[in-house]
């Protein structure tokens, strides 16, 4: 079942990418007591994700924070080392939490996985964005397959 507005973010084990290697965490470590803008991409280093999606949140992070967002997080079904390499290549520093969901456990718990086996990628996340306030989803923007519109930082900024 796909997560929807007013649902709680499910409690799952995740990894947070860091320069010291992947850090084990729980979703509650990211979401509890915070107003989080989470966006998810099908894969680190993929064209739209690298050229548009992640950069949109980097460019508008201050405007999102001015609207009450306390943390911005990026989710991908990649391992923590790949997520850190991608963060380094995009000069993310500590401005966006890079969540590695290597086995897609968190993505599947959200009900937002997709089968990208036809592209040689296996199970991945759909492209989406959400806002969660203290772990409760207040806004949800899920892209149609192959699109990049409603999950952008600009769209989120205009609709929260």
N, C-alpha and C positions, 0 to 999 in steps of 0.2 A: 504494500500500500504506500502510495506517495505521500510524503509529509505535506501538510497544508497549514494555512494560517491558523494560529492559536494552538498548534501542536508544540510539544516540548521537543527540543533537540535530543535525540536518543543518546544515551550514555554508551560510548564505545572507546576502545583503545585506539589511539592514533600515534603518529610520530610527528614531532615538530622539527623541521630542518634547522640546523644550526652549523656554524663553522666548526664546532667541536664534534660533529656527527649527529645523527638522529637522536632526539630526546623523547623517551617514552612519556606519553601524557594521556589524559582522558579528555573527552569532549567537554566535560564540565570545567576542566581547567581553563579552557578558552572562553566558554560562554557564560558561566555563572557570574552574576554581578556585573555584567558588561552589556553594552549595546553593540553587537557585532554585525558588521557587513561581511558576509561570506560570499565569495564567488568561486565557482567550480569550473574547471577546464577539462577537456578530454585528455590533454597530455602536455606536459612540460615540453618546451622547445618546438611545439607544433606551430605552423605559420600564424593562424589567427590568434592563438593564445599568446604568442610572443610579440607579434606586431601590434595587436590591438587590445586584447582583453586585460592582461596584466598591466600594460602601460596606462590604460584608462584609469585604473584604480591608483596607480602611482601619481598620475597627473592631478587627480581630483581628491586626493586623500584629505587635504586641509578643508575643502568645502564639505566633504562628508562629515568630518569631525565637527565642523561648525554646526551641522544639523544634529549633533548628539551622538554620533558614532564614536565609540571609545576604542574599538579595535577593528582592524581590517584583516581578513584571513583569506588565503587562497587554498583551495582543495584540489588535489589531483590524485588519480590512481597511479602514482609513481612511488618509488622508494625515496627515503629521506636524503640520500646522497644526490640523486638526480634533482630533487627539489632544491637542494642547496646550490648545486651547480647552476641551475636555472636562475635562482635568486641572485647569485653572483654575476651572472651574465647580464642581468637586467638591472643591476645596481640597486637591489631592493633594500639592502642593509637590514635593519630591524623594523622597518616601517610597515611591513606586511608579514603576518604570521604565515609561514609556508607549511601547510598541513599535508603530510605524506600519508596516503591511504593505500599502501601497496597491495593489499589483498581485497580492497574495495569493501571492507566490512562496514565502514561508516557510510559510504555512498549507498550500499545496498539497504542499510537501515533507514536511510532517507527515502528509499524507493526511487532513486534518481540515477540508477545505473543504466548503461546501454551496452549492447553487444557490438563491439567494433572489430570482431574477428575477421570480417570481410576486408578490413584494412590492415590486418596483421597486428592488431593492438589488443585483442581480447576484451575482457570486461573493463569498461571505463565509466567515467562520470558523464552524464549529460552536461551540456553547458547551461548553467543556471546561476542565479544570485539570490540571496535572501538577507533579510535583516532579522536578527533575533535579539530580543530584550530580555536579559536574565534567563536565556535559554528558551524563551517562548518566541516562535516565529510570528513576526508582525507583518512582513512583506515577503512575497515569493515571486520570482520572475524566472520562468523556465522557457528556454528557447525551443522553437520548432527545430527539427533535425536540419543540420547544415546551416543554421542561421546564427547571426551575431547581432542582436538588436537589444532585446529586453534585459539582458544580463550585463550590459555595460555599466560602468560607473556613472556615465552621464544620465542614462535612463533611471538608474536607482536614485540619483540626486534629484531628478525631476519628479519622482513618484513616492518619496518618503516624506 
